[in-house]
Amino acid sequence: MSVGKNIKNARKSKGLSQSELGEALSVSQAMIAQYENGVRNPKIETLYKIAHTLGVHPFDLIEESTPTTTIGKNIQRFREKMNLTQEQLGEIVELDTETIQQYELDKKQLTRKILCKIAEALNVTTSHLIWLGDGEPPEPMRCIATPYGSRLQTKKEELDLAFGELNSTGQSEAVKRVRELTYIEEYTKKEEE
């Protein structure tokens, strides 16, 4: 089943209309319809917000586009890429070997906090671990600690946090440097034809 169909089923189970879900997420009804019809895919951070609003786990909304790929297999793949045993990974993230094995076999559901710890230990983003498609995951994110626990951080949020630490002169210089990057082809988005 696709992400859109999963969102639609979860929304209907919750008894919400597209408009009500959109209002809860501060997006339009049309945007919800585009997600549900597969016209657009929500960003990972939006997927987490949708899941929270609908009272489901984000993983329940993700489509398994490649049946052979799972979150557990992604953990195993990146662990092996780093030449770590399950025991070594367990020591790093303070979990026993059996728990790591259960995660890799998809027999135990990951919490966001554990997902963040494993991603950090494997030197990848959480997006890499939960991405079930081909190629690179969309909008790589990393975990940040907040007074309320771990959560995912986008590149834009990271930039915003760093910008906030600068004084007025530093902020002016940062804006200038970002503008300079927009003139370098290697760093700019390609126009769609």
N, C-alpha and C positions, 0 to 999 in steps of 0.2 A: 504494500500500500504506500502511496506517496505521502510526503510531508503534508501537502494540502489536504488530502483526504483524512489524514490523522488529526489535523487541526479541526476540520469540519466535524468529524465524529466526536471529538472531545468537547467541542463547543455545544453541539446538540445534546450530548449527555448532560452537560451542565445546565441546559435549558436557556442558553443565551442566543440572541439573534446576532447577525454579523455586526449590526449597528452597535449593540450593547458591548460586544467584545472590542470593537474599534474604539468606542468611547473609553472603556477601561484602560486601553493601551495608548490613548491619545493619538489614534490614527483614524483615517476615514473608513467607512463601511466598504468603499470601493477597494481599498488596500487589502482588507480582510478577504474580500471576494477574489482578488488577484492571488493571494496566498493559497486559498482553498482550491482555486481552479488551476493552480500550477503555472500561472502566468508569471509570477514572481516568487522567488524563494526568500523567506525572511532571513536576516542576518542572524548569526548565532545568538547574539545578545537579545534580539527580538524574540527568538525562539524560546529563550529562558523566560522572558516576560510573559509570553503567551502561555507557556506551561504553568507558570506560577498562578496566573489569572484563572486558568481552567482547572487548577488543582491536580495536575498530572506531572509526572517526571518528564523533563525535557527529552530524555532518550525515547520516551513513548511516542514522541512526535516525529522522530527522525526516520526517514525512509532507509531501508536497507537496499540500496540500489545494486549492490554486488553481494549476493548471498554468502559468498565466501569471506567477506570482510565483517568483522565485529569489533567492538571496542576492546574486548579481551585480546583478540588477535593483534590489534594495533599495539596494545601494551607489550605483548610478547615480541612483536616485530622490532619495536624500538629498544626493548630491553636487550634482545639478542644483538642488535646493531651496536650497542654499547658494550657488548661482551660481558654482560652481567648475568649471574644466575638468579633464580627466583629468590633464593636465600639472601643474596647480596642486595637485591632491590628491597626486599623486606626489611633488612637492617637499616637501609638508608631512610625509608619512609616509616620506620618503626611499626612494622606489621610482621606477623609470622609468615613463614613460607607457604603454609596451607592457604592462608587468606589470599596471598598473591596468586597462587595456583587457581583458586576459585574465581578470582577476577579475570584471569586469562582464559578460563574456560566458560566465562559468562554465566557462572552459576551463582554469583553474588553480585548484587547491584551496588555500584559505586556511588558514594556521596560526592558532592561537589568538592568538599574539603580534601577527601582522599584523591580524587581526580587531579586536583591542583598539586598535591604533594608528589604524586607519581609523575605528572608532567614535568615538574621541576627537577625531579631526580633523573629523568630521562633526557633532560635538556631539550624538550619540545614544548609546544604550546598545547593547551587543553584541546584546541581545535584539531590538532593532529591526531589526538587520541579518539575523539568522538566522530571524526570525519569518516563516513562510510563510502564515500564516492571515490572516483578516480582522481589522480593528480593531487595538487595542493588544496588544502581546505580554504574556504573563503575567510577573509578577515581574521588572520591569526591573532589570538588574544593570549594574554598571560594572566596569572592569578595575582591578586593583590590582597594583602591583609587589611581588614577594616575593623573598627571596634565591634562590628557585628558578625565577624567571621570572614572567610575567604570569599571572593567573588571574582568574576572575570573582568579584565580591563582591556579596552580597545586601544589601538594606537593613538586615536584622537584624544582619549581620556588621559593617556600617558603624556602626550604633548601638552595638554591643558594643565595637568598637574605641574609639570616642569615649568611651564610659562608662568604659573601662579607663584613660583618660588623666586622669580626675577623681580628686580626693582624696575622702576619706570624706564630707566636707560637701557637695562637689559632686555625688557620687553620690546622696546623700539628696535633694538639690534636684532632680536629674534625674528620679528616681522620682516625686517629687511632681508635676512638670510633665507627665510622661507620663500620670499618672493623671488630671490635669486635662483633658488632651486627650480622654480617654475619655468625658467628660461633654458634649462638643461634638459634636452630631449630624453635622456636616460631616466630621468626622475618624473616625467610627466605621463599622465594617462593618454593612451592613444585614442584618437577620435574614431568613433564607429562610423563606418561608411554605409 
